[in-house]
C-alpha cells in the first residue's frame, strides 16, 4: 500500500510549510487526487489517519477531492473527458493524449483551528 508512504510525505510537506508554533492548530489538510494518479483517495485518507498520530499535528485529518480526467485536443482546441478510455476528440475525431487534469496529487489547503483566546476581563 503506497498510500502510507504518500501520507507520510504529505505530513512532511505540511510540516515544512507550517510554522512550528502552529502545528497544534492544523485541523484539516485538503488535497486533490487525480483519477490517473494511481492513488485511491479513500485509502490515502485512511493511511493519513494512521500516520497523523506520529506527526507534529496528531489531530489533523486529510480530506481528498477526486479529480476527473480531462484531455485537451490540440487540433481543434477543445477540452473533453475521455469516454471508456477513448482519447479521440468528440468534436473533431483527432486522437489526443494531452491530459490536462487527472494526474495530480496536490496539497491544496491547510486549515487551522481557531486559536484559543482567553476571556478578557473588564478593567476599572
C-alpha positions, -999 to +999 in steps of 0.1 A: +000+000+000+020+030-013-007+053+002+010+050+036+043+064+022+024+092+004+006+101+036+039+103+054+052+126+026+022+148+027+027+152+065+063+160+060+055+186+033+029+203+056+054+202+085+079+220+062+054+247+052+038+254+086+054+273+114+062+250+143+041+272+166+010+265+145+015+226+144-012+221+171-037+242+152-036+221+120-071+207+117-075+196+081-052+191+051-070+192+018-056+176-014-066+169-050-061+133-063-063+127-100-081+096-113-050+086-132-026+093-103-026+057-092-037+068-057-070+058-041-084+088-022-102+067+004-070+047+011-049+078+013-073+093+039-072+061+059-034+059+057-031+095+069-053+086+099-027+060+109+002+084+102-012+115+118-006+105+155+031+102+146+033+138+132+035+172+149-002+176+142-018+143+155-054+155+154-052+166+118-072+148+091-068+145+054-097+153+030-092+143-006-110+156-036-110+133-066-102+150-099-117+136-132-095+131-163-096+160-188-080+160-221-072+188-245-073+184-283-045+204-299-062+200-333-094+219-325-086+234-291-115+215-273-113+200-239-131+168-231-134+139-207-124+106-223-152+080-225-143+044-219-106+051-223-110+067-257-088+097-262-103+108-295-118+143-296-156+141-297-156+174-317-131+167-345-122+130-340-084+136-337-066+114-313-053+134-283-031+124-254-026+158-238-040+152-204-047+185-186-063+171-154-065+138-136-028+131-130-022+153-100-017+147-063-016+181-047-020+196-012-043+225-019-050+239+016-041+235+052-070+246+075-063+257+111-084+256+142-093+289+156-067+300+181-080+297+217-084+331+232-086+339+269-116+358+281-108+394+285-116+409+319-130+444+322-107+470+335-116+496+360 
